Amino acid sequence: MDLGLSGCRALVTGASKGLGKACAKALTDEGARVFICARDPEGIERAAKEVGAAGWASADVSSDTAVSELVRDAVAQLGGLDILITNAGGPPTGFFENATDADWDIGYQLTLMSAVRLIRASLPALKASGRGRIINLTGFGVKEPPSDLSVSDSVRAAVSVMAKTVANDMAPFGITVNNVAPGPIRTDRLVELFTHRAAAAGITLEEQFSRFAATVPVRRVGEPEEVAGLCTYLCSLQAAYITGQSIVIDGGINRSI
């Protein structure tokens, strides 16, 4: 199937590794020209070479100024923008009673406001595109939140609500807005979370992965490339009638409807 992405111009944030990097690679494999960013200068330069990115920048998307400069540079280098994939590292893990105001502030700026600012700064270019696509990488906890991700899932839920309103407003301009909500995907973030859970249970990290995989209907955790495949499809011409949705990709573990 030709997804119609050849020559499309995309900005992917949080792309030095994990889900962001996998999404960038999937887009370049389809012929898109991709500009990527992350906070780690060495990591994002290395990732740019590995995925064949058209450009890259070291940027902290929790900063309003940095986001404005990032979008401006990406649009200038790509000659416009057709696709925006917002992604950022998650806020500190932990239970609600242990979360500090600083943890909530990090989550607010890093997860919610980064998406708000990236979308707001990108809208003029996406409107000019006539076929704009916005995808926010959130998490399956927005549907069924576990106790030890209270900050992360709260602010990701806010991203989902924000995206729904933007989807309604931007539909007349040919822009679709969707959220991809990954479940247990093998990333550094999942390793961090499972390390905490393993320590609390007094078991090894490997055993934690094994026990958790047994609770997933497909009996394994997912891979970043599987999330990237969904993102790529949502960017395609074929997905022009899908907007305002939060799509969970989790091997069936989420029990919500």
Helices and strands as residue ranges (DSSP letters): E 9-12, H 18-29, E 33-38, H 41-51, E 55-58, H 64-78, E 83-86, G 96-98, H 101-107, I 108-113, H 114-129, E 133-137, G 140-142, H 150-170, G 171-173, E 176-182, H 188-201, H 205-213, H 224-235, G 237-239, E 246-249
